[in-house]
């Protein structure tokens, strides 16, 4: 599995309402994507939920790398580059991902955690997968995943939740403008171990 995240800073006067309308149209397209666990269309609005600037981003969980590759080479990212330019695209090897019991994804939380030089990697991988599973077991959580950046040696923890910032969720909070979830329900449930790794 692959986690992909890109973000674009927006000017202070950007029409957020128009952007939300645009997201609805794009979201309908992604709702039918055949090879995607989920795509979250995300907003950060200056002055809301800790944001100091306007920001638009998307975070994907791809079950395999080939659909992600196909989307890139067939020009899928051109929709964004034509409007906002070429944003940095972060990619992470997803160590594990789980579906939760929550129904409404109002916020996505992303937390980056450095892996210390002396950490036992095998133990750290297992610990992070367990934390993602535990997080997905919360009643407000729709899904939780953990990714690895093997170049920078850090984990990226991601979860989608109905809970607002300030309710104990760590990391940067993004408002979910739309969640496309074609294959999200195929992820292992939080109460069941996926077999020691990502499916």
HELIX and SHEET records of a PDB file:
HELIX    1   1 UNK A   16  UNK A   30  1                                  15    
HELIX    2   2 UNK A   65  UNK A   73  1                                   9    
HELIX    3   3 UNK A   78  UNK A   84  1                                   7    
HELIX    4   4 UNK A  121  UNK A  136  1                                  16    
HELIX    5   5 UNK A  184  UNK A  186  5                                   3    
SHEET    1   A 9 UNK A 188  UNK A 189  0                                        
SHEET    2   A 9 UNK A  89  UNK A  99  1                                        
SHEET    3   A 9 UNK A   2  UNK A   9 -1                                        
SHEET    4   A 9 UNK A  55  UNK A  62 -1                                        
SHEET    5   A 9 UNK A  38  UNK A  44 -1                                        
SHEET    6   A 9 UNK A 172  UNK A 180 -1                                        
SHEET    7   A 9 UNK A 107  UNK A 114 -1                                        
SHEET    8   A 9 UNK A 154  UNK A 161 -1                                        
SHEET    9   A 9 UNK A 141  UNK A 149 -1                                        
END                                                                             
